């Protein structure tokens, strides 16, 4: 069966520091991968999605970037964090673009 | 692009009563409509979905209905239990990333 992992689970970072969040999927090949952010008590904001290695689509212009160095690995990065980057970061995968989408356990980021 | 509106934003029901959450979408080409349940501090979990060639789908106490003409779909939860308390999100897709509604916070009062 398929499994999605995210790490770290929680992170506290000062403003201006860099960020790297990692997501990996097991048990499937060539998944579509997604990064979402959820501010406290709010909805799901799509940040990036990828349909293949090196193929990244950005939904919201901001100080974040994403990369997909391997088929089942998706990385979210920032060079300098802002206070507004605090939130719950969720990675998700799907077999095809319009099929069932499954979320990872998430990373709770607090920028201080 | 697609826009999904979800109502109500909060809903309180007595245990054992039914709960209904409604969503409307704007793009008539959308053909996949999932519902997610998110408990406090947890990831959203897919609980039921429906495709455009089906009008209704049931899974035990939950059901989803789709009206393509009116471009709306609804989640129905019967015999609600305290463990149904969560935030529920609807979404729509036509082959691009899911577009989510803003969520409904359901509280089931024992």
Interface residues (C-beta under 8 A of the other chain):
Chain A: X34 X42 X43 X44 X46 X49 X59 X90 X97 X98 X99 X100 X101 X102 X103 X104 X105 X106
Chain B: X31 X32 X34 X36 X42 X43 X44 X45 X46 X49 X89 X93 X94 X95 X96 X97 X98 X100 X101 X102 X103
